[in-house]
Amino acid sequence: MVVTFDFDDTLLWKEVLRDEDDDVIDVVPVGKNTDIFPEFERALKGEGNKVYVVTSRSSTPKSVKEVFDYLRAWGVLDHPRFEGVRFTNGDLKVATLMSLGSKLHYDDDTEELAALPPEIIGIQAFPHTSWMRREEG
C-alpha cells in the first residue's frame, strides 16, 4: 500500500512565537510531530508499504536541503520502504498523490484533505498547539 505524509506540521512540528500583542513574530521547527510521527514509523514497518513525503513546498535548493536534512537525521532516507519526497511547488497535492497511487494520506491542511478523491483516505494531522491564539483575558 502507498502511504503518503505531508511534511510541515504533519511530520515536522513548527512552533509559532508571538509578541505581547499575540502577533506572530516567527515560526520555528521544534521536532517530530508526536501524534503523527509514530504513524510514519508504523507505515515504514508495514510489509509491502511504499512511503512517500509529499509537500507543497517549492523545490528550492534551501527547501530541498532542509527536508532531506530532517529525514536524514530521523534515519528515514535509507529505509527500504521509503520511496522519496515529492514537492508540489504550492499546488494541491491530489494529482501527485493519485500518480503515486496513494491510498492513505496524512496532512494538517484541511483544503488538501477536502480535495482527496474517495479512493484516498485522508487523516487529519494537527499543528503544534502554539498555532492557537491566546484567549482574551
C-alpha atoms as a printed R data frame, in Angstrom:
    type eleno elety resid chain resno       x      y      z
1   ATOM     1    CA   MET     A     1   0.000  0.000  0.000
2   ATOM     2    CA   VAL     A     2   1.216  3.507 -0.784
3   ATOM     3    CA   VAL     A     3   1.103  5.799  2.269
4   ATOM     4    CA   THR     A     4   1.912  9.495  1.957
5   ATOM     5    CA   PHE     A     5   2.699 12.170  4.518
6   ATOM     6    CA   ASP     A     6   2.823 15.941  4.320
7   ATOM     7    CA   PHE     A     7   5.981 17.415  5.845
8   ATOM     8    CA   ASP     A     8   5.399 20.760  7.613
9   ATOM     9    CA   ASP     A     9   3.165 20.490 10.684
10  ATOM    10    CA   THR     A    10   2.403 16.868  9.840
11  ATOM    11    CA   LEU     A    11   5.833 15.250 10.312
12  ATOM    12    CA   LEU     A    12   7.799 18.335 11.414
13  ATOM    13    CA   TRP     A    13   6.076 20.412 14.053
14  ATOM    14    CA   LYS     A    14   6.619 24.145 13.939
15  ATOM    15    CA   GLU     A    15   6.026 26.464 16.857
16  ATOM    16    CA   VAL     A    16   4.615 29.957 16.489
17  ATOM    17    CA   LEU     A    17   6.386 32.618 18.524
18  ATOM    18    CA   ARG     A    18   4.215 35.609 19.383
19  ATOM    19    CA   ASP     A    19   4.848 39.037 20.858
20  ATOM    20    CA   GLU     A    20   2.977 40.560 23.812
21  ATOM    21    CA   ASP     A    21   0.149 41.608 21.443
22  ATOM    22    CA   ASP     A    22  -0.252 37.996 20.266
23  ATOM    23    CA   ASP     A    23   1.123 38.853 16.810
24  ATOM    24    CA   VAL     A    24   3.253 36.207 15.111
25  ATOM    25    CA   ILE     A    25   6.926 37.154 15.121
26  ATOM    26    CA   ASP     A    26   8.449 33.872 13.955
27  ATOM    27    CA   VAL     A    27   7.759 30.218 13.203
28  ATOM    28    CA   VAL     A    28  10.457 27.765 14.258
29  ATOM    29    CA   PRO     A    29  10.820 23.992 13.909
30  ATOM    30    CA   VAL     A    30  10.513 22.084 17.189
31  ATOM    31    CA   GLY     A    31  10.949 18.481 16.057
32  ATOM    32    CA   LYS     A    32   8.794 15.493 15.220
33  ATOM    33    CA   ASN     A    33   5.029 15.767 15.451
34  ATOM    34    CA   THR     A    34   4.489 13.405 18.388
35  ATOM    35    CA   ASP     A    35   0.994 12.485 17.189
36  ATOM    36    CA   ILE     A    36   1.809 11.623 13.571
37  ATOM    37    CA   PHE     A    37   5.465 10.587 13.513
38  ATOM    38    CA   PRO     A    38   4.667  7.217 15.140
39  ATOM    39    CA   GLU     A    39   2.222  6.603 12.264
40  ATOM    40    CA   PHE     A    40   5.035  7.402  9.818
41  ATOM    41    CA   GLU     A    41   7.294  4.874 11.546
42  ATOM    42    CA   ARG     A    42   4.477  2.290 11.563
43  ATOM    43    CA   ALA     A    43   3.929  2.818  7.818
44  ATOM    44    CA   LEU     A    44   7.657  2.282  7.207
45  ATOM    45    CA   LYS     A    45   7.455 -1.043  9.061
46  ATOM    46    CA   GLY     A    46   4.380 -2.264  7.170
47  ATOM    47    CA   GLU     A    47   5.152 -5.202  4.905
48  ATOM    48    CA   GLY     A    48   4.600 -4.203  1.283
49  ATOM    49    CA   ASN     A    49   4.182 -0.496  2.035
50  ATOM    50    CA   LYS     A    50   5.710  2.265 -0.044
51  ATOM    51    CA   VAL     A    51   6.032  5.518  1.895
52  ATOM    52    CA   TYR     A    52   6.460  8.998  0.424
53  ATOM    53    CA   VAL     A    53   6.653 12.519  1.758
54  ATOM    54    CA   VAL     A    54   4.563 14.875 -0.392
55  ATOM    55    CA   THR     A    55   4.972 18.539  0.431
56  ATOM    56    CA   SER     A    56   3.555 21.674 -1.126
57  ATOM    57    CA   ARG     A    57   6.907 23.380 -0.533
58  ATOM    58    CA   SER     A    58   8.751 24.758 -3.512
59  ATOM    59    CA   SER     A    59  11.694 22.670 -4.631
60  ATOM    60    CA   THR     A    60  14.274 25.398 -3.998
61  ATOM    61    CA   PRO     A    61  17.750 24.190 -3.018
62  ATOM    62    CA   LYS     A    62  17.262 25.549  0.522
63  ATOM    63    CA   SER     A    63  13.895 23.834  0.974
64  ATOM    64    CA   VAL     A    64  15.070 20.529 -0.505
65  ATOM    65    CA   LYS     A    65  18.129 20.568  1.767
66  ATOM    66    CA   GLU     A    66  16.044 21.306  4.852
67  ATOM    67    CA   VAL     A    67  13.548 18.489  4.204
68  ATOM    68    CA   PHE     A    68  16.287 15.975  3.414
69  ATOM    69    CA   ASP     A    69  18.370 17.054  6.428
70  ATOM    70    CA   TYR     A    70  15.453 16.263  8.745
71  ATOM    71    CA   LEU     A    71  14.677 12.956  7.046
72  ATOM    72    CA   ARG     A    72  18.366 12.005  7.227
73  ATOM    73    CA   ALA     A    73  18.554 12.936 10.929
74  ATOM    74    CA   TRP     A    74  15.433 10.866 11.582
75  ATOM    75    CA   GLY     A    75  17.019  7.833  9.871
76  ATOM    76    CA   VAL     A    76  14.413  7.701  7.109
77  ATOM    77    CA   LEU     A    77  16.398  8.141  3.889
78  ATOM    78    CA   ASP     A    78  17.951  4.685  3.899
79  ATOM    79    CA   HIS     A    79  14.803  2.833  4.916
80  ATOM    80    CA   PRO     A    80  13.885  0.258  2.241
81  ATOM    81    CA   ARG     A    81  10.192  1.277  2.217
82  ATOM    82    CA   PHE     A    82  10.888  4.996  1.941
83  ATOM    83    CA   GLU     A    83  10.353  5.902 -1.711
84  ATOM    84    CA   GLY     A    84  11.223  9.602 -1.656
85  ATOM    85    CA   VAL     A    85   9.956 13.166 -1.472
86  ATOM    86    CA   ARG     A    86   7.727 14.967 -3.952
87  ATOM    87    CA   PHE     A    87   7.489 18.780 -3.996
88  ATOM    88    CA   THR     A    88   4.299 20.264 -5.486
89  ATOM    89    CA   ASN     A    89   5.602 23.849 -5.544
90  ATOM    90    CA   GLY     A    90   2.451 25.282 -3.978
91  ATOM    91    CA   ASP     A    91  -0.035 23.190 -5.957
92  ATOM    92    CA   LEU     A    92  -2.583 20.980 -4.232
93  ATOM    93    CA   LYS     A    93  -1.170 17.527 -3.638
94  ATOM    94    CA   VAL     A    94  -4.056 15.482 -5.052
95  ATOM    95    CA   ALA     A    95  -2.590 14.980 -8.560
96  ATOM    96    CA   THR     A    96   0.747 13.872 -7.107
97  ATOM    97    CA   LEU     A    97  -0.948 11.552 -4.615
98  ATOM    98    CA   MET     A    98  -3.007  9.954 -7.386
99  ATOM    99    CA   SER     A    99   0.043  9.487 -9.629
100 ATOM   100    CA   LEU     A   100   1.837  7.739 -6.759
101 ATOM   101    CA   GLY     A   101  -1.160  5.515 -6.068
102 ATOM   102    CA   SER     A   102  -1.589  6.775 -2.514
103 ATOM   103    CA   LYS     A   103  -4.279  5.004 -0.514
104 ATOM   104    CA   LEU     A   104  -3.694  6.830  2.782
105 ATOM   105    CA   HIS     A   105  -2.538 10.437  3.198
106 ATOM   106    CA   TYR     A   106  -1.719 12.363  6.392
107 ATOM   107    CA   ASP     A   107  -1.921 16.160  6.241
108 ATOM   108    CA   ASP     A   108  -2.599 19.140  8.517
109 ATOM   109    CA   ASP     A   109  -4.185 21.197  5.715
110 ATOM   110    CA   THR     A   110  -7.965 20.796  5.582
111 ATOM   111    CA   GLU     A   111  -8.033 22.096  1.992
112 ATOM   112    CA   GLU     A   112  -5.646 19.320  0.938
113 ATOM   113    CA   LEU     A   113  -7.761 16.705  2.723
114 ATOM   114    CA   ALA     A   114 -11.021 18.028  1.245
115 ATOM   115    CA   ALA     A   115  -9.565 17.709 -2.285
116 ATOM   116    CA   LEU     A   116  -8.862 13.977 -1.913
117 ATOM   117    CA   PRO     A   117 -10.939 11.594 -4.013
118 ATOM   118    CA   PRO     A   118 -12.808  8.770 -2.241
119 ATOM   119    CA   GLU     A   119 -10.086  6.226 -3.056
120 ATOM   120    CA   ILE     A   120  -7.564  8.095 -0.871
121 ATOM   121    CA   ILE     A   121  -8.254  8.092  2.851
122 ATOM   122    CA   GLY     A   122  -7.221 11.372  4.459
123 ATOM   123    CA   ILE     A   123  -6.048 11.573  8.053
124 ATOM   124    CA   GLN     A   124  -6.040 14.968  9.781
125 ATOM   125    CA   ALA     A   125  -2.781 15.972 11.474
126 ATOM   126    CA   PHE     A   126  -2.927 18.819 13.937
127 ATOM   127    CA   PRO     A   127  -0.292 21.541 14.110
128 ATOM   128    CA   HIS     A   128   1.603 22.468 17.246
129 ATOM   129    CA   THR     A   129  -0.650 23.982 19.925
130 ATOM   130    CA   SER     A   130   1.189 27.294 19.623
131 ATOM   131    CA   TRP     A   131  -0.809 27.969 16.423
132 ATOM   132    CA   MET     A   132  -3.881 28.558 18.592
133 ATOM   133    CA   ARG     A   133  -4.366 32.201 19.512
134 ATOM   134    CA   ARG     A   134  -4.302 33.037 23.200
135 ATOM   135    CA   GLU     A   135  -7.614 33.677 24.926
136 ATOM   136    CA   GLU     A   136  -8.519 37.307 25.546
137 ATOM   137    CA   GLY     A   137  -8.117 37.864 29.216
